[in-house]
């Protein structure tokens, strides 16, 4: 989206994964990027870095923090999953909520300085971590609203209200074999 890289997109329903998707990536997770040369990239962060390496008009790669992203995608995501789905993991959700809150406090402190995770403008770190923070916040909105995280709340609200987020979250009917993929041509045509 930010890089302006043209691609064809297929919305999939994960409960009815198309065979084509599983042939491309046996992981069965999204996103999956299949390049014209057959190379498959099936990790969100790798796809973002690939696209930004082609073109990075907002300088997102300059606002990257691999250690912070790894903490968000590792321990925080671990706790998020168990907070969100305690019955699936057979755990106490409140223990994982508390651990997640520790990460959110660290993020809040970092945001106090510049408003974004790596400076005054949004960057790769913000794009990589915001989806997990959004999911965490959605588990119990009232509880999170009561937490003293003023900078995190402003940061999250700003990202959720952004034009970029609104375009990324457009929903389309799931693709089925035989349907043409949707072409991403400009910032007004995007399918998750």
C-alpha positions, 0 to 999 in steps of 0.5 A: 500500500505505502510502497505503491507496489502493484499486485493481484489480491485474493481474499480468502476465508481461512475456514475454507482455504483454497487449494491454490493457497495451500499449494503456494504455502503449506502453512495455510496462513495469510498473507501469502505473496507469490512473486512472478518468479515463483518465490513465495513470501508468507510472513507479514513482516517479510512482505512489508520489508520486500515491498518497502525495499522496492519503494519507500516514499514515507521512509518507513524502513528508516523507522524500523526497530527489529528488536521491538518488532520481535518483542511484539511479534514474539512474547506479546503475540504469545500473550495476546493469543492466550488472553484472547483465546484462553479456552483454546490454550487452557490458561488463565487469561488474566495472567497473559493480560498482565504480561501484555500490559507490561508491553503496552506500558513500555510502548506508552513510554516510548510514544511519550517522546515522539508520538510514533514508535521510532520518531514523529512519523509512522514507520515500519515498527508502527505498522508491524505492532499496531495490529497486535495492539488493536487486537489486544485492545478489542478483547476488553475495551472497557478494561483497556480504557481504564488503564493509564496508557495515554500515549498508547491510546492516542497512537492507536486511535490515530492509526485506526482513524487513518485513511491507510487503515480504513483502506486496508480494512476494506472487506471483499467477498472471498475468492473462489477458484475461477474468480479473477483476483482484484488488482491493486492499482492505486491507493483507492483499490485495495483488498486485504 
